[in-house]
Amino acid sequence: MRKKATPANIKKREVQSPEVEKTKAAAPSQGLPDLIEALTAGPGGASPFFHDGDDATGVQDLNLPPELPVLAVRDIVVFNYMILPLFVGREKSVQAVDAALSGDRYILILTQKDESVDDPDADDLYLTGTIGMIMRMLKMPDGRLKVLVQGLARAKVRKFLSHEPYHLAEVEPIMEPEDLELTAEHEALMRSSREQSEKILSLRGISSSDIMSVLNNVNEPGRLADLIASNLRMKVAEAQKILECPDPVDRLELVNKQLVKEVEVASMQNKIQSMAKEGMDKAQKDFFLREQLKAIKRELGDDHDENEEIEDFRKAIESSGMPKDVMKETFKQLRRLEAMHSESSEATVIRTYLDWMTELPWKKLSRDRLDIKKAKTILDEDHYDLEKVKERILEYLSVRKLNPKMKGPILCFSGPPGVGKTSLGRSIARSLGRKFHRMSLGGMRDEAEIRGHRRTYIGSMPGRIIQAIKQCGTRNPVIMLDEIDKLGSDFRGDPSSALLEVLDPEQNYSFTDHYLNVPFDLSKVMFICTANMLETIPGPLRDRMEIIRIPGYTEHEKVVITRRYIIPRQCEENGLKEKELNISDKLVAKVVREYTREAGLRNVEREIGTLCRKMARQKAEGEKGPFSITAKNLYKLLGPPHFLDDEKEKELPPGVAVGLAWTPVGGETLHVEVTTMPGKGKLTLTGKLGDVMKESAQAALSIARARADEYGIDPAFSENMDIHVHVPAGATPKDGPSAGVTLVTALISALSGIPVDPDVAMTGEISLRGRVLPVGGIKEKILAAVTRGMKKVLIPDQNKKDLDEIPAELRKKVVIKTIKHVKEVWPLAKGK
């Protein structure tokens, strides 16, 4: 005999009709936590889902009619042994319920494929559903029906007999296999389903003892599958697939797959809830700790009220000297801070921003030292020579004295390494009486380094220009942008483009940093840039700067600088007194000439530092000074000379000429070698030459062929002779047009068999008409010629103006000849 359930002790679930809102608590979406209430709904705690022993009634014992009215439900799939309340509001559904109640109370429950359809047709319904019995019916005041239905058996629709006034279908019950023999595999599957169910219960924090006792008492795979499936959270399509599976074992396998999925979802949900709870607990803990800290500070009398902080910011803004527009924006941010909770992350960002705004020197200026004579004395104390640079600085000071409103200049010192470009910036700041800040740009690739980061980013801050202004504490410091020729660019932007505004006196009065987001006046800043090569600086940026070239030093200048600056500095750094080291100017010149070959003085300083360390060791071992450096112990202290003057060949074979080249580290001598051999006029060029130098060689060959008669050369050499031109140091790239004169001379020497004078060095570009065109780097080239012991230098006539930059003592050591045409070169260059 079937045990009945009463509505008072059944867990109610609702399936919505079109007149009410969508179902929130449909039975399959409730999950296993509702299972215990449904299982204990019968009298005495017996389950309405099961039949007890021999009193169980099978599908064949129900005496089901072949034709049943159809009740369409929207978002639920009803399984066997499931008891649930349904709200019925559609007209056809009400008629179907009335027809069932007027008969034997049986009704076929089918699920809609699309729940949005209000009047489902036969094609809108799944054809497999559940035969249910209407246990109770209650009419609602609004005309709807509330019925309590119990699922009895699966059934399939053979065909629909009618659709009006309700759906009437011919049904075929789906029989469960009887006396299914349980195998070990079946038992393992049932055990796995129970374990997965227990996991879900534990993840949701529900006591599982009563529920698991019910599940453990179910020994039929099909019944266990229906029991679990009716309480699983599944989509309608997935639940319908389980309902349509006739084999109980296969049905349990499908349920088991859904259980595994539900375990994963429940685990993730539990993890998310735990993380949220931890975050909430930490926030509450921080809040209570901050409140306790405030209370402790109040008791100690050390509390600083938030209102006081706001008031401090307000006073700082008013006294900062900001322009009106900037002050308006700053007060706006202050009001935002005042309206926020003091411990919020946004408040921290605004507080940092206000700190920057109030600490910047909006109106503070250093007072320039406008005593021109004193400034000249300081410049002379710090640097020897460099008259052109010193003159430009004194001109700036003079104009500044006469016109205090003038804008700061943008100077760029260009020259080889080690000539004192960076240290010259410090000397300029000292002579002006201004603060000095050096900013290295070498390798910089991020535009935000110049313009700053926007405040929306975590850890954002102003660019390095604004940082330098704040660090100096004045609006008119000397800022040195070191190595500006080594800026790069990548996906983060182009810093050289960002510098276009910074280094333009007509624009930088309203420079806007991304972090500040308000204009800042940089027109009073004196920017000084340094570069080794101007070619790598973008044209628009180079156009904004006043280029001042600083050439390499002569030997005499190096000796004076070493005596005046390097020796005192190295003695102090190595623990010696200047009087304890005796070294003559002649030996200093020997160190410069034989141990260094450079335009600057870095290697000279290293060698002098080596001598000072040797003497410092002797002093530390107990010897008493003064310590003398002589020609005998110099080689012992520094080792064999690195460079020798006798590298210059005393005689040159035919086909070899000495040229002069410019490099970023100074001038160099360059040997051009030409050899001829029987052939068909082929020209071979080697020595890692660039395209321009190769073109110069082609032009030199054309001139030699065109003027063969003038130089006593066989005119037919281009038909029966191959020519090979080689420039030694083959691993070093060489390019440029200034080797044209040297190439012509070496070709004529090789073809005529007359050697070139080994004491002659030359430079100059050539044209096909034989004109000698001007070249650059004349001072460095003449310095290299003097260093190598050359006695005569040939330069283009148009470079005569560059001779004014060459010191008089340098010009005394070499004869400088100017040439206008190629025909003037050979008489001056050929040897005996």
C-alpha positions in Angstrom: 0.0 0.0 0.0 1.4 3.5 -1.0 2.1 5.9 1.8 0.6 9.3 1.2 2.2 12.6 1.9 0.4 15.6 3.3 1.0 19.2 2.0 2.0 20.4 5.4 5.3 18.4 5.5 6.4 18.5 1.8 9.1 20.9 0.6 7.2 23.1 -1.8 8.6 24.0 -5.3 7.0 26.2 -7.9 6.9 26.1 -11.7 5.7 29.4 -13.1 2.8 30.1 -15.3 2.9 33.1 -17.7 1.0 35.2 -15.1 3.7 34.9 -12.5 7.4 35.5 -12.4 9.9 32.8 -13.5 10.5 29.9 -11.3 13.1 30.5 -8.6 12.7 27.2 -6.7 12.1 24.5 -9.3 12.8 21.1 -7.8 15.8 20.2 -10.0 17.5 23.5 -9.3 17.3 23.2 -5.5 20.1 20.8 -5.1 20.6 18.1 -2.5 20.2 20.4 0.5 16.4 20.1 0.0 16.5 16.3 -0.2 16.1 15.7 3.5 12.8 17.5 3.8 11.4 15.7 0.8 12.5 12.3 2.0 11.0 12.8 5.5 7.6 14.1 4.2 5.5 10.9 4.8 3.8 9.9 8.1 6.2 8.7 10.7 9.1 9.9 8.6 8.7 7.3 5.8 9.7 8.5 2.4 7.0 9.0 -0.3 9.7 8.3 -2.9 10.0 4.6 -2.1 7.7 1.6 -1.8 8.3 -0.5 1.2 8.9 -4.2 0.6 6.0 -6.2 -0.9 3.6 -3.3 -0.6 5.4 -1.5 -3.5 3.2 -0.9 -6.5 4.9 -1.1 -9.9 4.0 0.7 -13.1 2.1 -2.4 -14.3 -0.1 -2.3 -11.1 -1.2 1.3 -11.6 -3.8 0.5 -14.2 -2.9 3.6 -16.2 -5.4 4.6 -19.0 -4.0 4.7 -22.6 -5.0 8.3 -23.1 -4.0 11.1 -20.7 -4.4 14.9 -20.6 -1.1 16.8 -21.0 0.2 19.4 -18.6 3.0 21.6 -20.1 5.5 22.9 -17.7 8.2 25.5 -18.4 11.5 25.2 -16.6 11.4 21.9 -14.8 11.7 18.2 -15.6 9.6 16.0 -13.3 11.2 12.6 -12.3 9.6 9.5 -10.7 8.9 9.6 -7.0 9.0 13.4 -7.1 6.3 15.4 -5.2 6.0 19.1 -6.0 3.4 21.8 -6.1 2.6 23.5 -9.5 0.9 26.8 -10.2 -1.4 26.4 -13.2 -2.6 29.5 -15.0 -2.9 28.8 -18.7 -6.3 27.9 -20.0 -5.3 24.7 -21.6 -3.4 23.6 -18.5 -6.5 24.4 -16.3 -8.7 22.3 -18.6 -6.2 19.4 -18.5 -6.1 19.5 -14.7 -9.9 19.5 -14.5 -10.1 16.6 -17.0 -7.6 14.6 -14.8 -9.5 15.3 -11.6 -12.8 14.3 -13.2 -11.2 10.9 -14.1 -8.7 8.8 -12.2 -6.4 11.9 -11.4 -3.6 10.8 -13.7 -2.0 13.5 -15.9 1.1 13.4 -18.3 3.6 16.2 -17.5 5.7 17.3 -20.5 8.4 20.0 -20.5 8.5 22.8 -23.0 11.6 23.1 -25.3 11.3 26.9 -25.2 10.0 28.3 -22.0 9.1 31.7 -23.7 6.3 30.1 -25.7 3.0 30.9 -24.0 0.8 28.5 -26.0 3.0 25.5 -26.7 2.0 23.2 -29.6 3.0 19.5 -30.0 6.2 20.5 -31.7 7.1 22.7 -28.7 7.1 19.8 -26.2 9.5 17.0 -25.4 7.7 13.7 -26.2 9.0 11.9 -23.2 7.7 12.9 -19.8 6.4 11.7 -16.5 2.9 10.4 -15.6 1.9 12.1 -12.4 -1.0 11.8 -9.9 -2.7 14.9 -8.7 -2.8 14.5 -4.9 -4.3 17.9 -4.0 -5.9 20.8 -5.8 -6.5 24.3 -4.6 -8.1 27.2 -6.4 -6.4 30.6 -5.9 -8.3 33.9 -5.6 -6.9 35.1 -9.0 -8.4 32.0 -10.8 -5.2 30.0 -10.9 -4.9 26.4 -9.6 -2.3 25.1 -7.2 -1.9 21.4 -7.6 0.2 18.9 -5.7 1.6 16.3 -8.1 3.5 13.1 -7.5 5.6 11.5 -10.3 4.7 7.9 -10.9 6.3 6.6 -14.1 8.1 7.6 -17.3 6.0 7.7 -20.4 6.4 8.4 -24.1 3.8 10.1 -26.3 2.7 7.9 -29.2 0.6 10.6 -30.8 -1.5 13.6 -29.8 -5.2 12.9 -30.2 -6.4 16.5 -29.8 -5.3 20.0 -28.9 -8.5 21.6 -27.8 -9.7 22.4 -25.2 -6.5 20.8 -23.8 -3.7 18.5 -25.2 -4.8 14.9 -25.1 -2.1 12.3 -25.9 -2.0 8.5 -26.4 0.9 7.4 -24.0 3.1 4.4 -23.6 4.6 3.9 -20.1 8.3 3.1 -20.1 8.8 0.0 -18.0 11.8 -0.3 -15.6 13.6 -3.7 -16.0 12.6 -6.0 -13.1 15.0 -8.1 -11.0 18.1 -6.3 -12.3 21.1 -8.3 -11.1 23.6 -6.0 -9.5 27.3 -6.5 -10.5 30.4 -5.1 -8.9 30.5 -2.4 -11.6 26.9 -1.4 -10.7 27.8 -1.3 -7.0 30.9 0.8 -7.7 28.8 3.3 -9.8 26.2 3.6 -7.0 28.9 4.1 -4.4 30.6 6.8 -6.5 27.3 8.6 -6.9 26.7 8.5 -3.1 30.3 9.8 -2.4 29.9 12.7 -4.9 26.6 13.6 -3.3 28.3 13.7 0.1 31.0 15.9 -1.3 28.5 18.4 -2.5 26.7 18.5 0.9 30.0 19.0 2.7 31.1 21.8 0.4 27.8 23.6 1.1 28.2 23.1 4.8 25.1 20.9 5.3 24.9 18.0 7.7 24.8 14.9 5.5 24.1 12.1 8.0 20.4 11.9 7.5 20.6 12.4 3.7 23.3 9.8 3.3 21.3 7.3 5.3 18.5 7.6 2.8 20.8 7.3 -0.2 22.6 4.3 1.3 19.2 2.5 1.7 18.5 2.8 -2.0 19.9 -0.3 -3.8 18.4 0.1 -7.3 20.5 2.1 -9.8 17.4 3.6 -11.6 15.7 4.7 -8.4 19.0 6.2 -7.0 19.5 8.0 -10.3 16.0 9.5 -10.2 16.4 10.5 -6.6 19.6 12.4 -7.1 18.6 13.8 -10.5 15.5 15.4 -9.1 17.6 17.4 -6.7 20.5 18.3 -9.0 21.0 21.8 -10.5 20.8 21.0 -14.2 19.7 22.7 -17.4 16.4 21.5 -18.8 18.1 19.8 -21.8 20.5 17.9 -19.5 17.6 16.8 -17.2 15.5 15.7 -20.1 18.3 13.6 -21.5 18.5 11.7 -18.2 14.7 11.3 -18.1 14.7 9.8 -21.6 17.4 7.2 -20.8 15.5 3.9 -20.4 18.4 1.8 -18.9 18.8 2.5 -15.2 22.6 1.9 -15.2 23.1 4.2 -18.1 20.9 6.8 -16.4 23.0 6.5 -13.2 26.1 7.1 -15.3 24.7 10.3 -16.7 23.7 11.4 -13.2 27.3 10.6 -12.0 28.8 12.8 -14.7 26.5 15.7 -13.6 27.6 15.1 -10.0 31.3 15.4 -10.9 30.5 18.7 -12.7 28.5 19.9 -9.7 31.4 19.0 -7.4 33.7 21.2 -9.4 31.3 24.1 -9.5 30.6 23.8 -5.8 34.4 23.7 -5.0 35.0 26.8 -7.0 32.0 28.6 -5.5 33.3 27.6 -2.0 36.7 28.9 -2.9 35.4 32.3 -4.1 33.2 32.7 -1.0 36.2 31.9 1.2 38.3 34.5 -0.5 35.6 37.1 -0.3 35.1 36.3 3.4 38.8 36.6 4.0 39.0 40.0 2.3 36.0 41.2 4.3 37.5 39.9 7.5 40.7 41.7 6.8 38.9 45.0 6.0 36.9 44.7 9.2 40.1 43.9 11.2 41.9 46.9 9.6 39.0 49.2 10.4 39.0 48.2 14.1 42.7 48.4 14.4 42.7 51.9 12.8 40.0 53.0 15.2 41.9 51.6 18.2 45.1 53.4 16.9 43.2 56.7 16.7 41.9 56.2 20.3 45.4 55.5 21.5 46.7 58.6 19.8 44.0 60.7 21.3 44.8 59.4 24.8 48.5 60.2 24.2 47.7 63.6 22.7 49.5 62.8 19.4 46.4 62.6 17.2 46.4 64.6 14.1 42.8 65.2 13.0 41.9 64.8 9.4 40.5 68.3 9.4 43.9 69.5 10.4 45.5 67.7 7.4 43.0 69.3 5.0 43.7 72.7 6.6 47.5 72.1 6.2 47.0 71.3 2.5 44.9 74.4 2.1 47.5 76.7 3.6 50.3 75.0 1.6 48.4 75.5 -1.6 47.7 79.2 -0.9 51.3 79.9 -0.1 52.8 77.9 -3.0 52.5 80.6 -5.5 50.7 78.5 -8.1 49.1 80.2 -11.1 45.3 80.7 -10.8 44.3 77.9 -13.1 46.7 75.4 -11.4 45.4 76.5 -7.9 41.8 76.0 -9.1 42.6 72.4 -10.1 44.5 71.7 -6.9 41.6 73.0 -4.7 39.3 70.8 -6.7 41.4 67.7 -5.8 41.5 68.9 -2.2 37.7 69.0 -2.1 37.6 65.5 -3.4 39.9 64.4 -0.7 37.8 66.0 1.9 34.7 64.2 0.7 36.4 60.7 0.8 37.1 58.2 3.5 40.6 58.9 4.7 41.7 55.3 4.4 40.5 54.6 0.8 43.0 53.9 -1.9 41.8 56.9 -4.0 42.4 59.2 -1.1 46.0 58.0 -0.9 46.5 58.8 -4.6 45.0 62.3 -4.2 47.1 62.9 -1.0 50.3 62.0 -2.9 49.3 64.3 -5.8 48.7 67.2 -3.4 52.1 66.6 -1.8 53.7 66.9 -5.2 51.7 70.0 -6.1 52.6 71.8 -2.9 56.3 70.9 -2.8 57.1 72.1 -6.4 58.8 75.5 -6.5 56.2 77.3 -8.5 57.7 80.7 -7.8 61.0 80.1 -6.1 64.0 81.2 -8.2 67.8 81.1 -7.5 69.5 84.4 -7.6 71.9 84.4 -10.5 75.5 85.5 -9.9 75.6 88.3 -12.4 79.2 89.3 -11.7 80.7 88.6 -15.1 84.4 88.8 -14.0 83.8 86.4 -11.0 81.9 84.0 -13.2 84.8 84.0 -15.7 87.3 83.3 -12.9 85.2 80.3 -11.8 85.1 78.9 -15.3 88.8 79.3 -15.7 89.4 77.6 -12.4 87.4 74.5 -13.4 88.4 74.1 -17.0 91.4 74.8 -19.1 90.9 76.3 -22.6 87.4 75.7 -24.0 87.3 79.4 -24.7 84.3 79.2 -27.1 82.1 77.5 -24.4 83.2 80.0 -21.7 82.5 82.9 -24.0 78.9 81.7 -24.7 78.2 81.3 -21.0 79.5 84.8 -20.2 77.4 86.2 -23.1 74.3 84.6 -21.5 75.1 86.1 -18.1 75.6 89.5 -19.7 72.3 89.4 -21.5 70.6 88.0 -18.3 72.0 91.0 -16.4 70.6 93.5 -18.9 67.3 91.6 -19.5 66.2 89.5 -16.4 63.1 88.2 -18.3 65.1 86.3 -20.9 64.4 82.6 -21.4 67.0 80.0 -20.7 69.1 78.8 -23.6 69.3 75.2 -24.9 73.0 74.4 -25.3 74.4 71.1 -26.7 78.0 70.2 -26.2 79.2 67.8 -29.0 82.5 66.1 -28.9 84.4 62.9 -28.3 84.4 61.1 -24.9 86.5 62.4 -22.1 86.8 66.1 -23.2 84.9 67.4 -20.1 81.4 67.9 -21.5 79.6 66.6 -18.3 81.9 68.3 -15.9 81.5 71.6 -17.8 77.8 71.6 -16.9 78.7 71.5 -13.2 81.1 74.4 -13.7 78.4 76.4 -15.5 76.0 75.9 -12.6 78.7 76.9 -10.1 79.5 80.1 -12.1 75.8 81.0 -12.3 75.2 80.2 -8.6 72.3 77.8 -9.5 71.4 74.3 -8.5 72.7 71.5 -10.8 71.0 68.3 -11.8 72.4 65.7 -14.2 70.0 63.4 -16.0 71.4 60.5 -18.0 69.3 59.7 -21.2 71.5 56.9 -22.5 69.3 53.9 -23.3 66.0 55.6 -22.3 63.1 54.2 -24.3 60.0 55.1 -22.3 58.3 58.4 -23.0 56.8 58.4 -19.5 60.3 59.0 -18.2 60.0 62.5 -19.6 56.3 63.2 -19.4 55.4 61.1 -16.4 52.6 58.5 -15.8 48.9 59.3 -15.6 47.4 59.0 -12.1 45.1 56.2 -13.2 48.1 53.8 -13.0 49.2 52.1 -9.7 52.5 53.6 -8.6 52.4 56.5 -11.1 54.7 59.4 -10.6 55.8 62.6 -12.5 58.5 62.4 -15.2 62.2 63.0 -14.5 62.0 66.6 -15.5 59.5 67.5 -12.8 61.3 65.3 -10.3 64.5 67.2 -11.0 62.7 70.5 -10.5 61.4 69.3 -7.1 64.8 67.9 -6.1 66.5 71.2 -6.9 63.9 73.2 -5.1 64.1 76.0 -7.6 62.4 76.9 -10.9 65.6 77.9 -12.7 68.2 75.1 -12.1 70.8 73.9 -14.6 69.7 70.5 -15.9 72.1 68.5 -17.9 70.6 66.0 -20.3 73.6 63.7 -20.7 74.1 61.4 -23.8 71.1 62.8 -25.7 72.4 61.0 -28.8 71.8 57.6 -27.3 68.0 57.9 -26.8 66.0 55.0 -28.1 62.3 54.2 -28.9 60.1 51.2 -28.7 56.4 50.3 -28.0 56.5 52.5 -24.9 57.0 55.7 -27.0 59.7 57.9 -28.3 61.5 60.0 -25.6 63.2 62.2 -28.2 59.7 63.4 -29.4 58.7 64.1 -25.8 61.8 66.3 -25.5 60.7 68.5 -28.4 58.5 70.5 -26.1 60.9 70.5 -23.2 63.8 71.9 -25.3 61.8 74.6 -27.1 61.9 78.0 -25.2 58.8 79.0 -27.2 56.8 76.1 -25.8 58.2 74.9 -22.5 56.7 77.7 -20.5 53.5 75.6 -20.5 55.0 72.1 -20.2 52.4 69.6 -19.1 53.4 66.5 -17.2 50.9 63.6 -17.4 50.9 63.1 -13.7 50.4 66.8 -12.7 48.0 67.4 -15.6 48.6 71.1 -15.3 51.2 73.3 -17.1 54.5 74.0 -15.4 56.9 76.8 -16.6 60.3 75.4 -17.7 61.4 78.6 -19.6 63.7 79.6 -16.7 65.5 76.3 -16.7 68.9 76.2 -18.4 69.1 72.9 -20.3 72.5 71.7 -21.3 72.8 68.6 -23.5 75.8 66.4 -24.3 76.4 64.2 -27.3 79.2 62.3 -28.9 77.6 62.2 -32.4 75.0 64.6 -33.8 74.0 62.3 -36.6 71.9 60.1 -34.3 69.9 63.0 -32.9 66.6 63.5 -34.8 66.6 66.6 -36.9 63.7 68.5 -35.2 65.3 68.0 -31.8 68.8 69.0 -33.1 67.2 72.2 -34.6 66.0 73.3 -31.1 69.5 73.3 -29.6 72.5 75.5 -30.0 75.4 73.2 -30.9 78.8 73.9 -29.4 81.5 71.6 -30.7 84.2 70.6 -28.2 87.2 69.1 -30.1 89.9 66.9 -28.8 92.8 68.3 -26.8 96.3 68.7 -28.2 99.3 67.2 -26.4 100.2 70.5 -24.8 96.7 71.0 -23.6 96.6 67.5 -22.1 99.9 68.1 -20.3 98.6 71.4 -18.8 95.2 69.8 -17.8 97.0 66.8 -16.3 99.3 69.0 -14.3 96.6 71.4 -13.1 93.6 69.1 -12.5 94.3 65.4 -12.8 97.5 65.0 -10.7 96.0 66.9 -7.7 92.8 64.9 -7.9 94.5 61.5 -8.1 96.9 62.3 -5.3 93.9 63.2 -3.1 92.0 60.1 -4.0 94.9 57.8 -3.4 96.0 59.3 0.0 99.0 61.3 -1.2 99.9 64.9 -0.9 100.5 66.7 -4.1 104.1 67.5 -3.0 104.8 63.8 -2.4 104.6 63.0 -6.2 107.3 64.5 -8.4 106.8 64.1 -12.1 108.0 66.5 -14.8 106.0 67.9 -17.7 108.3 66.0 -20.0 107.3 62.7 -18.4 103.6 63.6 -18.4 103.9 64.3 -22.1 105.6 60.9 -22.5 102.7 59.2 -20.7 100.2 61.1 -22.9 102.1 60.2 -26.1 103.1 56.6 -25.5 100.4 55.2 -23.3 97.2 57.0 -24.6 95.7 57.7 -28.0 92.5 59.5 -27.5 90.8 62.9 -27.9 89.9 63.2 -24.3 91.7 62.5 -21.0 90.1 59.4 -19.4 93.0 57.1 -20.2 95.5 59.8 -19.1 93.7 59.9 -15.7 93.8 56.1 -15.4 97.5 56.0 -16.1 98.2 58.9 -13.6 96.0 57.0 -11.1 98.1 53.9 -11.6 101.3 55.9 -10.8 99.7 57.4 -7.7 98.6 53.9 -6.5 102.1 52.6 -6.9 103.5 55.5 -4.8 100.7 55.0 -2.3 101.8 51.4 -1.8 105.4 52.5 -1.1 104.1 55.1 1.4 102.0 52.4 3.1 105.0 50.1 3.4 106.9 52.8 5.3 108.9 54.6 2.7 109.0 58.4 3.0 108.4 60.8 0.1 108.6 62.6 -2.0 108.3 59.9 -4.6 109.9 60.8 -8.0 108.8 59.4 -11.4 111.8 59.2 -13.8 112.2 58.0 -17.3 113.9 54.8 -15.9 111.1 53.7 -13.5 108.2 54.9 -15.7 108.4 51.7 -17.8 108.6 49.6 -14.7 105.6 51.3 -13.2 103.3 51.4 -16.3 104.8 48.6 -18.4 105.9 48.8 -22.0 104.5 51.7 -24.0 101.2 51.1 -25.7 101.9 53.3 -28.7 105.2 54.3 -30.2 106.0 57.3 -32.4 108.2 55.2 -34.7 105.1 53.5 -36.0 105.4 56.0 -38.8 107.2 54.4 -41.6 110.4 56.1 -42.7 109.8 55.2 -46.4 106.6 54.3 -48.2 106.5 51.9 -51.1 104.7 53.0 -54.3 101.0 52.8 -54.0 100.7 53.8 -50.3 99.5 57.2 -49.0 98.7 58.4 -45.5 95.2 59.9 -45.1 93.5 61.5 -42.1 90.2 60.4 -40.7 87.8 61.6 -38.0 86.3 59.2 -35.4 84.0 59.9 -32.4 87.1 59.6 -30.1 89.3 61.9 -32.1 91.4 61.9 -35.3 93.3 59.0 -36.8 95.8 58.4 -39.6 94.7 56.0 -42.3 97.0 54.2 -44.7 95.5 53.6 -48.2 97.3 50.8 -50.1 97.0 50.3 -53.9 98.6 47.4 -55.9 98.4 46.6 -59.6 98.5 43.3 -61.4 98.0 42.1 -64.9 94.3 41.8 -65.8 91.4 43.4 -67.6 90.8 46.6 -65.7 88.9 45.2 -62.6 88.8 47.3 -59.5 88.7 45.5 -56.1 88.0 47.4 -52.9 88.6 45.8 -49.4 88.8 47.0 -45.8 85.1 47.1 -44.8 84.5 50.3 -46.7 81.1 52.1 -46.8 79.2 53.0 -49.9 80.4 56.7 -49.9 84.1 55.6 -49.6 83.6 53.1 -52.4 82.2 55.8 -54.6 85.2 58.0 -53.8 87.5 55.2 -55.0 85.5 54.9 -58.3 85.9 58.7 -58.7 89.6 58.5 -57.9 90.1 55.8 -60.6 88.2 57.9 -63.2 90.4 61.0 -62.4 93.5 58.9 -62.8 92.3 57.5 -66.1 91.3 61.0 -67.4 94.6 62.6 -66.4 97.0 59.7 -67.1 99.1 61.8 -69.5 99.6 64.5 -66.9 101.1 62.0 -64.4 103.1 60.0 -66.9 100.8 56.9 -66.7 100.2 54.5 -69.5 96.6 55.4 -70.7 95.9 51.7 -71.5 96.3 50.6 -67.8 92.6 50.2 -67.5 92.5 47.5 -70.2 95.5 45.3 -69.2 95.8 45.8 -65.5 93.6 45.0 -62.4 93.7 47.4 -59.4 93.2 46.4 -55.8 92.6 49.1 -53.2 92.9 48.1 -49.5 92.6 50.1 -46.3 94.2 48.3 -43.3 92.4 47.6 -40.0 89.9 45.6 -42.1 87.6 44.8 -39.2 86.9 48.5 -38.6 84.1 50.0 -40.7 85.2 53.1 -42.7 83.1 55.5 -44.6 82.9 59.1 -45.7 84.2 61.2 -48.7 87.3 62.7 -47.0 89.6 59.9 -48.3 89.2 61.0 -51.9 92.5 63.0 -52.2 94.4 60.1 -50.5 92.9 57.5 -52.9 93.9 59.6 -55.9 97.4 60.0 -54.6 97.8 56.3 -53.8 96.5 55.3 -57.3 98.9 57.7 -59.1 101.8 56.4 -57.0 101.0 52.8 -57.8 100.5 53.4 -61.5 103.5 55.7 -61.9 105.8 53.7 -59.5 106.8 56.9 -57.6 106.5 56.6 -53.8 104.6 59.2 -51.7 106.5 61.2 -49.1 106.1 59.4 -45.7 105.9 62.7 -43.8 102.8 63.9 -45.7 99.2 63.3 -44.6 96.2 64.5 -46.5 92.4 64.8 -46.4 89.7 66.1 -48.7 86.8 65.2 -50.9 87.2 65.1 -54.7 84.9 65.7 -57.6 85.2 64.3 -61.1 86.4 67.7 -62.3 89.3 67.4 -59.9 88.1 69.9 -57.4 89.0 69.4 -53.7 86.0 69.9 -51.5 85.9 70.7 -47.8 85.6 68.1 -45.0 85.0 68.2 -41.3 87.1 67.5 -38.2 90.1 69.5 -39.3 91.4 70.1 -35.8 91.2 66.5 -34.8 92.9 65.4 -38.1 95.8 67.8 -37.7 96.2 66.8 -34.1 96.4 63.1 -35.2 99.0 64.0 -37.8 101.2 65.8 -35.3 100.8 62.9 -32.8 102.0 60.5 -35.5 105.0 62.7 -36.3 103.8 64.0 -39.7 105.6 67.1 -41.0 103.2 68.3 -43.7 99.4 68.2 -43.9 97.3 68.8 -47.0 93.8 70.1 -46.5 91.1 71.6 -48.8 91.4 75.3 -49.4 87.8 75.9 -48.1 88.9 74.5 -44.7 91.3 77.4 -44.2 88.7 79.0 -41.9 89.0 76.1 -39.5 92.7 76.8 -38.8 91.7 79.6 -36.4 90.6 76.9 -33.9 94.0 75.2 -34.0 96.3 76.4 -31.2 99.4 78.2 -32.3 101.8 75.6 -30.7 100.1 72.9 -32.7 100.5 74.8 -36.0 104.2 75.3 -35.3 104.8 71.5 -35.4 103.5 70.9 -38.9 103.4 72.6 -42.3 99.7 73.0 -43.4 99.1 73.4 -47.1 95.7 74.2 -48.6 94.8 72.8 -52.0 92.0 73.7 -54.5 92.5 71.1 -57.2 93.8 67.5 -57.5 96.7 68.7 -59.8 98.2 70.5 -56.8 98.3 67.4 -54.6 100.8 65.2 -56.5 103.7 67.8 -56.5 103.3 68.3 -52.8 102.8 64.6 -52.0 105.4 62.7 -54.1 108.6 61.7 -52.5 112.1 61.6 -54.0 
